[in-house]
Amino acid sequence: MNWVVFALFSAGALATADLCVKLAAGKLSNSLGLLLYGSCTFLTGLGWVIADKLRGIDFFIQPNGVTAAVGVGVAFSAVTIGLYFTFGAGAPLSLASPLVRIAGLLIASMVGLFLFEEAFTWRYLMGMVLAIGGVYLIITR
C-alpha cells in the first residue's frame, strides 16, 4: 500500500484529535484530559500487542528503538498538554491548529534536512517559503 494513504489517514486522525481537544478544553482539568488520552493510547497499544501475540507475530526490541518510542510518548503528551492550554486560553481552532501543525512540519523538515541529510531542492525551498507564508497569513488573517 502506498505510504500516502497512511499519511492521509494520520492527518485525518490528527485533525480529529485537535477538534476533540478544542471541545474538551475548559470542560475538564488538563491533567485529566491527558490521563484519558494516555489511557486510550495505552489500551489501543495493549490490544495491538495482544492481537499480534495471538497471531504468532514475533516481537523484537533494540535499545535505541525503545528510547525513540518513549520519545514519541513524551512528545505527544507534550503536544496534548500544549493544546489543552492553547485551547483553554481561548485560541480558535482555525488558527491554533494550523499554526501548531505547520510549524511542526517546518521543524520536522529541518530535522530531515540536517540530521538525516535528506534531499534539498529548489521545489523544496519554494514549498518551505510558501508554508512559512501560509503560517503568517493564517495567524495575521
N, CA, C and O of each residue as an XYZ file, in Angstrom:
564
protein
N       0.849     -1.184      0.000
C       0.000      0.000      0.000
C       0.891      1.242      0.000
O       1.949      1.259      0.630
N       0.469      2.241     -0.687
C       1.218      3.479     -0.792
C       1.233      4.201      0.558
O       0.206      4.270      1.233
N       2.392      4.740      0.954
C       2.522      5.422      2.234
C       1.648      6.668      2.314
O       1.305      7.103      3.414
N       1.283      7.249      1.183
C       0.467      8.458      1.183
C      -0.903      8.186      1.803
O      -1.446      9.048      2.493
N      -1.463      7.013      1.569
C      -2.753      6.657      2.154
C      -2.651      6.656      3.676
O      -3.535      7.176      4.356
N      -1.585      6.079      4.209
C      -1.375      6.075      5.659
C      -1.189      7.495      6.185
O      -1.715      7.847      7.240
N      -0.439      8.304      5.447
C      -0.197      9.684      5.867
C      -1.501     10.482      5.896
O      -1.724     11.266      6.818
N      -2.359     10.289      4.898
C      -3.640     10.998      4.872
C      -4.556     10.537      6.001
O      -5.263     11.348      6.599
N      -4.545      9.243      6.294
C      -5.300      8.737      7.447
C      -4.797      9.398      8.729
O      -5.591      9.830      9.566
N      -3.475      9.474      8.877
C      -2.875     10.091     10.064
C      -3.256     11.563     10.164
O      -3.532     12.059     11.257
N      -3.275     12.265      9.035
C      -3.666     13.676      9.035
C      -5.112     13.833      9.500
O      -5.429     14.741     10.269
N      -5.974     12.954      9.036
C      -7.362     12.999      9.478
C      -7.503     12.730     10.970
O      -8.285     13.386     11.659
N      -6.738     11.759     11.460
C      -6.771     11.459     12.893
C      -6.241     12.633     13.708
O      -6.769     12.944     14.776
N      -5.197     13.282     13.202
C      -4.623     14.435     13.894
C      -5.622     15.590     13.948
O      -5.759     16.244     14.981
N      -6.313     15.839     12.851
C      -7.328     16.891     12.818
C      -8.465     16.568     13.788
O      -8.974     17.456     14.473
N      -8.854     15.311     13.844
C      -9.896     14.889     14.784
C      -9.441     15.087     16.218
O     -10.222     15.519     17.066
N      -8.169     14.770     16.496
C      -7.630     14.971     17.842
C      -7.675     16.445     18.224
O      -8.064     16.783     19.342
N      -7.282     17.322     17.308
C      -7.336     18.763     17.587
C      -8.764     19.195     17.907
O      -8.997     19.934     18.863
N      -9.711     18.732     17.106
C     -11.114     19.073     17.333
C     -11.565     18.593     18.709
O     -12.229     19.329     19.439
N     -11.206     17.364     19.062
C     -11.626     16.813     20.355
C     -10.998     17.560     21.525
O     -11.660     17.775     22.541
N      -9.725     17.963     21.402
C      -9.102     18.750     22.469
C      -9.805     20.093     22.586
O     -10.061     20.556     23.697
N     -10.121     20.728     21.463
C     -10.845     22.003     21.491
C     -12.179     21.844     22.196
O     -12.565     22.699     22.994
N     -12.892     20.752     21.910
C     -14.200     20.518     22.537
C     -14.072     20.213     24.027
O     -14.964     20.554     24.805
N     -12.971     19.572     24.435
C     -12.792     19.183     25.828
C     -12.193     20.300     26.683
O     -12.450     20.363     27.885
N     -11.397     21.180     26.074
C     -10.694     22.225     26.831
C     -11.680     23.086     27.614
O     -12.677     23.572     27.079
N     -11.374     23.258     28.886
C     -12.229     24.052     29.750
C     -13.399     23.280     30.328
O     -14.147     23.808     31.150
N     -13.567     22.013     29.900
C     -14.677     21.202     30.395
C     -14.213     20.091     31.329
O     -15.029     19.360     31.890
N     -12.900     19.968     31.491
C     -12.299     19.060     32.458
C     -10.876     19.561     32.687
O     -10.340     20.316     31.876
N     -10.279     19.144     33.775
C      -8.927     19.628     34.060
C      -7.965     19.088     33.007
O      -8.142     17.980     32.500
N      -6.952     19.874     32.686
C      -5.984     19.477     31.674
C      -5.313     18.157     32.026
O      -5.072     17.326     31.150
N      -5.011     17.962     33.311
C      -4.348     16.726     33.712
C      -5.259     15.519     33.489
O      -4.787     14.453     33.096
N      -6.548     15.680     33.736
C      -7.486     14.580     33.494
C      -7.620     14.315     31.996
O      -7.720     13.163     31.574
N      -7.623     15.369     31.201
C      -7.657     15.192     29.754
C      -6.453     14.404     29.257
O      -6.595     13.517     28.415
N      -5.263     14.724     29.776
C      -4.057     13.992     29.400
C      -4.137     12.538     29.864
O      -3.731     11.633     29.135
N      -4.657     12.310     31.067
C      -4.797     10.942     31.566
C      -5.729     10.126     30.673
O      -5.439      8.970     30.364
N      -6.835     10.716     30.262
C      -7.765      9.998     29.392
C      -7.125      9.709     28.039
O      -7.281      8.613     27.500
N      -6.405     10.686     27.487
C      -5.676     10.467     26.226
C      -4.683      9.326     26.390
O      -4.633      8.417     25.561
N      -3.893      9.372     27.457
C      -2.890      8.334     27.689
C      -3.507      6.962     27.893
O      -2.959      5.954     27.448
N      -4.650      6.926     28.568
C      -5.330      5.647     28.797
C      -5.800      5.037     27.488
O      -5.649      3.836     27.268
N      -6.367      5.862     26.623
C      -6.810      5.360     25.309
C      -5.622      4.845     24.502
O      -5.702      3.791     23.871
N      -4.523      5.591     24.524
C      -3.323      5.172     23.803
C      -2.789      3.862     24.359
O      -2.433      2.959     23.602
N      -2.734      3.758     25.699
C      -2.242      2.532     26.333
C      -3.114      1.339     25.958
O      -2.599      0.290     25.570
N      -4.431      1.494     26.072
C      -5.329      0.372     25.793
C      -5.285     -0.037     24.320
O      -5.376     -1.224     24.006
N      -5.145      0.934     23.418
C      -5.016      0.614     22.000
C      -3.730     -0.169     21.747
O      -3.734     -1.174     21.036
N      -2.628      0.302     22.339
C      -1.349     -0.401     22.192
C      -1.391     -1.794     22.781
O      -0.888     -2.741     22.175
N      -1.989     -1.932     23.961
C      -2.101     -3.237     24.599
C      -2.912     -4.193     23.738
O      -2.544     -5.357     23.579
N      -4.018     -3.702     23.182
C      -4.837     -4.547     22.308
C      -4.073     -4.990     21.071
O      -4.209     -6.132     20.633
N      -3.271     -4.097     20.505
C      -2.482     -4.429     19.318
C      -1.423     -5.476     19.649
O      -1.219     -6.416     18.880
N      -0.747     -5.320     20.789
C       0.263     -6.299     21.211
C      -0.377     -7.665     21.436
O       0.167     -8.682     21.004
N      -1.517     -7.696     22.101
C      -2.203     -8.965     22.350
C      -2.624     -9.604     21.028
O      -2.459    -10.810     20.840
N      -3.169     -8.800     20.111
C      -3.588     -9.338     18.807
C      -2.394     -9.909     18.050
O      -2.501    -10.983     17.457
N      -1.256     -9.207     18.058
C      -0.054     -9.717     17.396
C       0.416    -11.017     18.044
O       0.805    -11.956     17.350
N       0.379    -11.070     19.364
C       0.806    -12.273     20.085
C      -0.095    -13.457     19.725
O       0.387    -14.567     19.500
N      -1.399    -13.212     19.674
C      -2.342    -14.277     19.331
C      -2.154    -14.762     17.892
O      -2.441    -15.921     17.593
N      -1.680    -13.899     17.006
C      -1.412    -14.281     15.618
C      -0.027    -14.888     15.451
O       0.351    -15.275     14.345
N       0.734    -14.974     16.540
C       2.056    -15.599     16.485
C       3.153    -14.713     15.927
O       4.200    -15.213     15.514
N       2.934    -13.421     15.908
C       3.956    -12.497     15.395
C       5.060    -12.356     16.442
O       4.790    -12.104     17.616
N       6.300    -12.522     16.002
C       7.442    -12.394     16.899
C       7.722    -10.931     17.197
O       7.589    -10.069     16.328
N       8.117    -10.662     18.451
C       8.484     -9.316     18.867
C       9.997     -9.184     18.859
O      10.717    -10.153     19.102
N      10.465     -7.999     18.584
C      11.894     -7.721     18.670
C      12.071     -6.356     19.316
O      11.219     -5.477     19.190
N      13.191     -6.194     20.009
C      13.461     -4.941     20.728
C      14.919     -4.581     20.560
O      15.804     -5.411     20.770
N      15.165     -3.337     20.178
C      16.503     -2.779     20.171
C      16.483     -1.576     21.106
O      15.508     -0.825     21.114
N      17.535     -1.376     21.891
C      17.532     -0.278     22.868
C      17.219      1.092     22.260
O      16.459      1.864     22.844
N      17.796      1.401     21.093
C      17.518      2.714     20.513
C      16.074      2.824     20.028
O      15.533      3.927     19.950
N      15.448      1.701     19.705
C      14.030      1.705     19.344
C      13.155      2.015     20.546
O      12.167      2.742     20.435
N      13.523      1.458     21.698
C      12.774      1.727     22.935
C      12.892      3.206     23.288
O      11.902      3.854     23.627
N      14.104      3.729     23.206
C      14.327      5.141     23.519
C      13.504      6.041     22.602
O      12.878      6.993     23.068
N      13.500      5.749     21.311
C      12.736      6.553     20.361
C      11.236      6.433     20.623
O      10.518      7.429     20.534
N      10.752      5.236     20.945
C       9.324      5.039     21.211
C       8.883      5.804     22.468
O       7.795      6.381     22.502
N       9.727      5.802     23.484
C       9.423      6.593     24.687
C       9.410      8.076     24.327
O       8.586      8.835     24.836
N      10.324      8.487     23.447
C      10.334      9.873     22.978
C       9.036     10.255     22.303
O       8.547     11.371     22.482
N       8.469      9.339     21.525
C       7.173      9.586     20.881
C       6.111      9.841     21.944
O       5.332     10.789     21.838
N       6.084      8.995     22.962
C       5.090      9.158     24.024
C       5.230     10.475     24.762
O       4.240     11.154     25.031
N       6.459     10.831     25.087
C       6.709     12.099     25.781
C       6.317     13.272     24.883
O       5.673     14.218     25.337
N       6.709     13.207     23.607
C       6.422     14.311     22.690
C       4.917     14.479     22.473
O       4.421     15.605     22.517
N       4.181     13.393     22.239
C       2.743     13.527     22.027
C       2.026     13.949     23.302
O       1.009     14.640     23.242
N       2.544     13.543     24.447
C       1.976     14.032     25.707
C       2.180     15.536     25.821
O       1.275     16.258     26.239
N       3.371     16.011     25.450
C       3.646     17.449     25.491
C       2.753     18.201     24.506
O       2.275     19.294     24.811
N       2.527     17.623     23.327
C       1.622     18.246     22.353
C       0.223     18.350     22.944
O      -0.420     19.395     22.840
N      -0.246     17.283     23.559
C      -1.583     17.278     24.136
C      -1.711     18.318     25.233
O      -2.697     19.054     25.284
N      -0.720     18.384     26.111
C      -0.733     19.393     27.175
C      -0.745     20.789     26.564
O      -1.522     21.650     26.977
N       0.121     21.005     25.576
C       0.168     22.310     24.920
C      -1.148     22.686     24.275
O      -1.568     23.841     24.349
N      -1.812     21.718     23.636
C      -3.098     22.005     23.001
C      -4.187     22.302     24.020
O      -5.022     23.178     23.793
N      -4.190     21.584     25.142
C      -5.182     21.883     26.180
C      -5.010     23.311     26.687
O      -5.992     24.034     26.856
N      -3.761     23.720     26.931
C      -3.517     25.085     27.384
C      -3.850     26.100     26.290
O      -4.416     27.155     26.573
N      -3.500     25.784     25.050
C      -3.769     26.687     23.926
C      -5.263     26.922     23.769
O      -5.715     28.066     23.713
N      -6.035     25.828     23.697
C      -7.477     25.971     23.505
C      -8.174     26.443     24.780
O      -9.191     27.133     24.716
N      -7.623     26.069     25.940
C      -8.175     26.563     27.197
C      -8.018     28.067     27.341
O      -8.807     28.721     28.023
N      -6.986     28.616     26.689
C      -6.758     30.062     26.715
C      -7.623     30.783     25.679
O      -7.534     32.002     25.534
N      -8.461     30.027     24.960
C      -9.397     30.637     24.030
C      -8.948     30.695     22.584
O      -9.578     31.379     21.778
N      -7.879     29.998     22.231
C      -7.404     30.030     20.844
C      -8.443     29.410     19.915
O      -9.020     28.370     20.235
N      -8.681     30.037     18.774
C      -9.594     29.443     17.803
C      -8.950     28.243     17.112
O      -7.762     28.266     16.791
N      -9.724     27.222     16.893
C      -9.243     26.015     16.222
C      -8.681     26.347     14.845
O      -7.662     25.786     14.439
N      -9.329     27.243     14.133
C      -8.925     27.569     12.765
C      -7.581     28.294     12.691
O      -6.984     28.363     11.617
N      -7.097     28.831     13.803
C      -5.791     29.482     13.827
C      -4.740     28.632     14.524
O      -3.636     28.446     14.010
N      -5.090     28.119     15.693
C      -4.102     27.406     16.502
C      -3.679     26.087     15.871
O      -2.493     25.755     15.857
N      -4.638     25.336     15.351
C      -4.297     24.036     14.786
C      -3.357     24.164     13.584
O      -2.352     23.455     13.532
N      -3.645     25.038     12.619
C      -2.683     25.184     11.513
C      -1.315     25.687     11.982
O      -0.286     25.247     11.470
N      -1.299     26.607     12.952
C      -0.015     27.107     13.451
C       0.808     25.974     14.037
O       1.985     25.824     13.707
N       0.202     25.178     14.899
C       0.917     24.064     15.531
C       1.375     23.062     14.484
O       2.531     22.637     14.497
N       0.496     22.685     13.590
C       0.821     21.644     12.608
C       1.848     22.116     11.578
O       2.796     21.391     11.274
N       1.671     23.315     11.042
C       2.612     23.780     10.021
C       3.966     24.100     10.632
O       5.000     23.817     10.025
N       3.976     24.691     11.831
C       5.258     24.943     12.497
C       5.954     23.622     12.793
O       7.169     23.514     12.626
N       5.204     22.617     13.230
C       5.781     21.287     13.454
C       6.318     20.687     12.174
O       7.378     20.061     12.170
N       5.593     20.874     11.092
C       6.034     20.397      9.779
C       7.360     21.045      9.387
O       8.273     20.371      8.912
N       7.455     22.342      9.588
C       8.688     23.050      9.239
C       9.864     22.565     10.078
O      10.962     22.365      9.557
N       9.635     22.374     11.375
C      10.697     21.882     12.253
C      11.119     20.472     11.845
O      12.311     20.182     11.747
N      10.145     19.601     11.608
C      10.465     18.226     11.193
C      11.207     18.216      9.861
O      12.109     17.403      9.658
N      10.831     19.111      8.958
C      11.524     19.196      7.679
C      12.985     19.587      7.863
O      13.869     19.038      7.205
N      13.231     20.527      8.748
C      14.613     20.942      9.024
C      15.417     19.787      9.628
O      16.585     19.589      9.292
N      14.786     19.038     10.512
C      15.466     17.874     11.093
C      15.811     16.874      9.993
O      16.914     16.328      9.975
N      14.880     16.632      9.081
C      15.146     15.726      7.963
C      16.319     16.185      7.126
O      17.158     15.379      6.723
N      16.377     17.482      6.864
C      17.473     18.021      6.051
C      18.825     17.908      6.761
O      19.800     17.433      6.178
N      18.874     18.340      8.003
C      20.156     18.456      8.687
C      20.595     17.185      9.400
O      21.779     16.848      9.380
N      19.668     16.473     10.028
C      20.045     15.275     10.776
C      20.142     14.050      9.868
O      21.058     13.240     10.008
N      19.196     13.918      8.938
C      19.159     12.744      8.074
C      19.697     13.011      6.668
O      19.705     12.119      5.819
N      20.146     14.241      6.430
C      20.743     14.630      5.151
C      19.845     14.286      3.957
O      20.309     13.776      2.937
N      18.559     14.577      4.113
C      17.614     14.339      3.030
C      17.789     15.405      1.949
O      18.388     16.454      2.187
N      17.267     15.127      0.779
C      17.495     15.970     -0.395
C      16.905     17.368     -0.225
O      15.781     17.533      0.248
N      17.689     18.365     -0.620
C      17.250     19.757     -0.654
C      17.190     20.188     -2.112
O      18.183     20.103     -2.835
N      16.009     20.655     -2.544
C      15.837     21.092     -3.929
C      15.194     22.481     -3.935
O      14.737     22.973     -2.904
N      15.170     23.088     -5.090
C      14.514     24.387     -5.213
C      13.013     24.256     -4.980
O      12.394     25.154     -4.411
N      12.431     23.154     -5.412
C      10.999     22.923     -5.163
C      10.739     22.811     -3.663
O       9.744     23.327     -3.153
N      11.634     22.139     -2.974
C      11.513     22.025     -1.519
C      11.590     23.412     -0.886
O      10.780     23.756     -0.025
N      12.558     24.194     -1.312
C      12.719     25.551     -0.781
C      11.462     26.379     -1.019
O      11.002     27.085     -0.121
N      10.911     26.297     -2.215
C       9.688     27.043     -2.514
C       8.527     26.574     -1.631
O       7.734     27.389     -1.160
N       8.432     25.287     -1.414
C       7.394     24.758     -0.526
C       7.550     25.284      0.892
O       6.561     25.619      1.543
N       8.775     25.356      1.370
C       9.033     25.873      2.720
C       8.662     27.356      2.804
O       8.055     27.798      3.780
N       9.029     28.112      1.780
C       8.694     29.544      1.759
C       7.177     29.719      1.761
O       6.650     30.560      2.489
N       6.484     28.941      0.960
C       5.027     29.020      0.920
C       4.409     28.606      2.263
O       3.437     29.217      2.707
N       4.962     27.576      2.910
C       4.445     27.140      4.211
C       4.624     28.235      5.259
O       3.714     28.513      6.039
N       5.804     28.852      5.270
C       6.056     29.944      6.228
C       5.112     31.109      5.931
O       4.555     31.711      6.849
N       4.935     31.425      4.647
C       3.991     32.477      4.269
C       2.573     32.120      4.680
O       1.808     32.981      5.117
N       2.226     30.847      4.537
C       0.904     30.395      4.942
C       0.670     30.558      6.433
O      -0.403     30.993      6.851
N       1.666     30.212      7.238
C       1.546     30.396      8.690
C       1.329     31.876      9.005
O       0.469     32.228      9.812
N       2.107     32.723      8.369
C       1.969     34.166      8.597
C       0.562     34.642      8.226
O      -0.075     35.363      8.994
N       0.087     34.242      7.060
C      -1.235     34.673      6.612
C      -2.350     34.131      7.499
O      -3.327     34.828      7.772
N      -2.204     32.888      7.947
C      -3.236     32.301      8.817
C      -3.300     33.028     10.154
O      -4.385     33.341     10.643
N      -2.148     33.296     10.738
C      -2.113     33.911     12.063
C      -2.554     35.365     12.027
O      -3.242     35.828     12.937
N      -2.167     36.083     10.990
C      -2.487     37.504     10.929
C      -3.842     37.783     10.300
O      -4.371     38.886     10.438
N      -4.410     36.802      9.613
C      -5.707     36.927      8.923
C      -5.796     38.249      8.200
O      -6.809     38.538      7.563
